[in-house]
Amino acid sequence: MPQCCWHAVAATAAEIDARRVGAMASRASRLASFLEQKPLRSYPWARPKKAKQPPQINRWNILRGDKVVVVNGRHRGQSGIVQKVLRSTNRLIVDDVNVGDRMLYSRGDEDKVKAPTKAPRSIHYSNVNLVCPVTNLPTRVARRFLDDGTRVRVAVRSGAIIEKPAILTERHKPRSTQAGPRDTPEDHVLEVTYDPVVDAEQWRRRELDEDGKRVLLKDD
């Protein structure tokens, strides 16, 4: 092929590349101007995917204050008292189990600054079992009814009744006994503001209108 033909082919390729670059630049500018008018997060394909919520457990046999033992996982064999039940994520926080660094507030810190602290972390509900009060071994739990109709938890291993922890009768935050600014004063509560005899007398003093209904008096 003559040399002039090679120059023509090269010039044509350079023009095509220039056109492509120009087209890409114009598309990018149009997209940028379009996204300025409508944010990117308004499009479904650009929104972050929501984490799937685990299926909720309808019947919880483990309560706060129960003694449990880990039967699955790397912490198998460890036991402790349930400190907290996280029903939204089907997890438990057990004392002295799965201890690690957690970002927690230090007690008495008025600045409210979180710091890494050694504390138990949560474990899944399915990895623990209740401890049988008779055999002191992990057991599954069934629900039975007593003669008076009370529903109780029963250990499948021994048939013993597992009582509810006494800590459940205590409130997380003690109820305040001092009157606050939004509480009604005692004298206002005990004040008698309605007298049925006076009300009946006022009702009889009212006149009847054309439809036979009582008319409100001016002093009412």
Backbone hydrogen bonds, N-H to C=O, Kabsch-Sander energy under -0.5 kcal/mol:
donor,donor_aa,acceptor,acceptor_aa,energy
6,W,2,P,-1.2
7,H,3,Q,-1.9
8,A,4,C,-1.8
9,V,5,C,-2.4
10,A,6,W,-2.4
11,A,7,H,-2.3
12,T,8,A,-2.4
13,A,9,V,-2.4
14,A,10,A,-2.3
15,E,11,A,-2.2
16,I,12,T,-2.3
17,D,13,A,-2.4
18,A,14,A,-2.3
19,R,15,E,-2.5
20,R,16,I,-2.4
21,V,17,D,-2.5
22,G,18,A,-2.5
23,A,19,R,-2.6
24,M,20,R,-2.5
25,A,21,V,-2.3
26,S,22,G,-2.3
27,R,23,A,-2.2
28,A,24,M,-2.3
29,S,25,A,-2.3
30,R,26,S,-2.3
31,L,27,R,-2.6
32,A,28,A,-2.4
33,S,29,S,-2.3
34,F,30,R,-2.1
35,L,31,L,-2.5
36,E,32,A,-1.4
37,Q,33,S,-1.0
38,K,34,F,-1.6
42,S,39,P,-1.1
43,Y,40,L,-1.6
46,A,43,Y,-1.2
47,R,43,Y,-0.7
47,R,44,P,-0.8
58,N,56,Q,-0.6
60,W,58,N,-0.5
61,N,59,R,-0.6
65,G,82,V,-1.8
66,D,63,L,-1.9
68,V,66,D,-0.6
68,V,80,G,-2.5
69,V,129,N,-2.4
70,V,78,Q,-3.1
71,V,127,N,-2.5
72,N,127,N,-1.3
76,R,73,G,-1.2
77,G,70,V,-2.9
78,Q,75,H,-1.8
80,G,68,V,-2.0
82,V,66,D,-2.6
83,Q,93,I,-3.1
84,K,93,I,-1.4
86,L,84,K,-0.5
86,L,91,R,-2.7
87,R,85,V,-0.9
89,T,86,L,-0.8
90,N,86,L,-0.7
91,R,86,L,-2.1
92,L,123,I,-3.0
93,I,84,K,-2.3
94,V,92,L,-0.6
94,V,121,R,-0.5
95,D,81,I,-2.8
97,V,94,V,-1.5
100,G,119,A,-2.3
102,R,117,T,-2.5
104,L,102,R,-1.0
104,L,115,A,-2.1
106,S,113,V,-0.7
109,D,106,S,-1.7
110,E,108,G,-0.8
112,K,109,D,-0.5
114,K,112,K,-0.5
115,A,104,L,-2.5
117,T,102,R,-2.7
119,A,100,G,-2.7
119,A,117,T,-0.6
121,R,98,N,-2.4
123,I,92,L,-2.6
125,Y,90,N,-2.4
127,N,124,H,-1.4
128,V,125,Y,-1.2
129,N,69,V,-2.2
130,L,139,T,-0.8
131,V,67,K,-1.9
132,C,137,L,-3.1
136,N,132,C,-1.7
139,T,130,L,-2.5
142,A,154,V,-2.8
144,R,152,V,-2.1
146,L,150,T,-2.6
149,G,146,L,-1.5
152,V,144,R,-2.7
153,R,162,I,-0.7
154,V,142,A,-3.3
155,A,160,A,-3.0
156,V,140,R,-2.6
159,G,155,A,-2.6
162,I,153,R,-3.1
163,E,161,I,-0.8
168,L,165,P,-1.2
169,T,166,A,-1.5
170,E,167,I,-1.4
183,D,180,G,-1.1
189,V,185,P,-1.5
190,L,186,E,-2.1
191,E,187,D,-0.6
193,T,191,E,-0.7
199,D,195,D,-2.2
200,A,196,P,-2.2
201,E,197,V,-2.0
202,Q,198,V,-2.3
203,W,199,D,-1.9
204,R,200,A,-2.0
205,R,201,E,-1.4
206,R,202,Q,-0.6
206,R,203,W,-0.7
209,D,213,K,-2.3
212,G,209,D,-1.3
215,V,207,E,-2.8
220,D,217,L,-1.0
